């Protein structure tokens, strides 16, 4: 038992560290990042040969992550380097932020539909609320036109937490075998902005950790079941009550979120701008 705990603990810690390093490289080496994700499309035949991508959900999931990651990469280059030309100018336009907003919405909606199909209705409710409470583009979304061209999304701390626990519960129900590895990608995205003291980096960290994880699963589908198989962790009662807990968290949050918008405090609360009285 102790040996097993050590194996899982070490493998998960190492994977989290690797993922955070990848996020750092993708952020700082934004030109390399843009071409790297284009090159990942060359691995497409392996997705089929290995059986790493099967069923509608997995195909929609990986394509709806990898393709937007490629587009985001070139949009970052366009903004960071202030590139000229019709295509580069097109990538700097406001539609890009709405596009990325839509992709995040789609990412959550895909899993929410799957939750409904599995009968995990309470967790699906949390997913619907997450869709509703994504901070609006372009007001709370930005691709910096300096430094690394980072994608900044001013999500609230509570939204980030709800997304993390909702997604964990979804993966637990949908594929418990990959639950441990999914914890790693979610925690890496959660911890990275905390270390950087820049919570607005949560979404970009999530983009690169998720894209990396899906790519590895598509190419080497047997890797995570071999080193951190968590299928034995599944318990239907845990799945049920976890979903209920997420719904309980989500319901007051949606009212708080709506009140911030209604009262005009969203600018301060979402972007964490200190007021004169702070």
PyMOL commands that set and color helices and strands:
alter all, ss='L'
color gray80, all
select helices_A, chain A and resi 2-28+30-49+55-80+86-91+95-117+121-132+157-174+176-196+199-219+222-228+231-233+236-263+266-271
alter helices_A, ss='H'
color red, helices_A
select strands_A, chain A and resi 141-143+151-153
alter strands_A, ss='S'
color yellow, strands_A
deselect
rebuild
show_as cartoon
